[in-house]
Structure formats: C-alpha cells, structure tokens
C-alpha cells in the first residue's frame, strides 16, 4: 500500500510540474508578444503552484 501511495505521489508531482511548465511557457510567450496572458493560463499556473505547495508543505509530517 505504501508503494502504491509513493507511485501516485510521484505521478501527481510529474503531472503538476508539466502543467506548471506549460503555463509558465505560455505566460512568457504572451508577454514576449506584448499581450497580457489569458486568464485560463494564469488560473492553471496558480492551480499548479497551490497544488505543489499542498503536496509538499501541507502534509502532516510525523
């Protein structure tokens, strides 16, 4: 059971890092072109950031 939780944690972390990198690239491209980033991209970035924060710092460490 612990092994399954560890694999799930790693997979979720990889997916969140993918979403975070995608949104950062999109925000950077929009700013480079002189446009304000779309709201959905900003929401994706915030969602990924908060999810990573909860995964790593919101857990009770006993």
C-alpha positions in Angstrom: 0.0 0.0 0.0 2.8 2.4 0.8 4.5 1.6 -2.5 1.2 2.5 -4.3 1.0 5.8 -2.5 4.5 6.7 -3.4 4.0 5.9 -7.1 0.8 8.0 -7.0 2.6 10.9 -5.3 5.4 10.8 -7.9 2.9 10.7 -10.8 0.8 13.6 -9.5 4.0 15.6 -8.9 5.2 15.0 -12.5 1.8 16.0 -13.9 1.7 19.1 -11.8 5.3 20.0 -12.9 4.1 19.5 -16.6 1.2 21.8 -16.1 3.4 24.4 -14.3 6.0 24.4 -17.0 3.3 24.6 -19.8 1.6 27.6 -18.1 5.0 29.4 -17.5 5.9 28.9 -21.1 2.6 30.2 -22.3 2.7 33.3 -20.0 6.3 34.0 -21.1 5.3 33.8 -24.8 2.3 36.1 -24.3 4.4 38.7 -22.5 7.1 38.4 -25.2 4.5 39.2 -27.9 3.2 42.2 -25.9 -0.1 40.7 -24.8 -1.5 40.1 -21.4 -1.7 36.3 -20.7 -5.1 34.7 -20.9 -7.0 34.1 -17.6 -7.1 30.3 -18.1 -3.3 30.2 -18.3 -3.0 32.3 -15.1 -5.5 30.0 -13.4 -3.6 26.9 -14.5 -0.4 28.4 -13.1 -2.0 29.3 -9.7 -3.7 25.8 -9.5 -0.4 24.0 -10.2 1.5 26.2 -7.7 -1.0 25.7 -4.9 -1.2 22.0 -5.6 2.5 21.6 -5.3 2.5 23.7 -2.1 -0.1 21.5 -0.6 1.6 18.3 -1.7 5.0 19.2 -0.2 4.3 21.6 2.6 0.7 20.9 3.6 1.2 17.3 4.7 1.4 16.4 8.3 4.9 15.1 8.9 5.0 12.8 11.9 
